[in-house]
């Protein structure tokens, strides 16, 4: 049987709980790239002809459409994985006995709100919210 220190348990629990947030940050970055590709597609013009050779390789409409399809596929794959991860994390948080801790962890890890925002929004002091956060992460059993 492996003995785990309190600090190590905290780090491992936090790492597991952060997975959903990290996945959603990746999705947001990819969606921004997808929006940029859409803007590029809207502004596609026919190539200007000149007698001078071009030094760089032209990116064609077909290249952009392929990139768009690949990016959409990656986003959908990540979203599928993120939904399962969110469900697993929510189940762990919902199993907590202390509902104040559960509320803080849910809003922090699932809704991606900062501890400061949560404190201001629910009317608790920032130090109390931080205390609930630490206690919650230490108490949660991540599967």
Helices and strands as residue ranges (DSSP letters): H 6-42, H 61-94, H 99-105, I 106-110, H 115-122, H 126-139
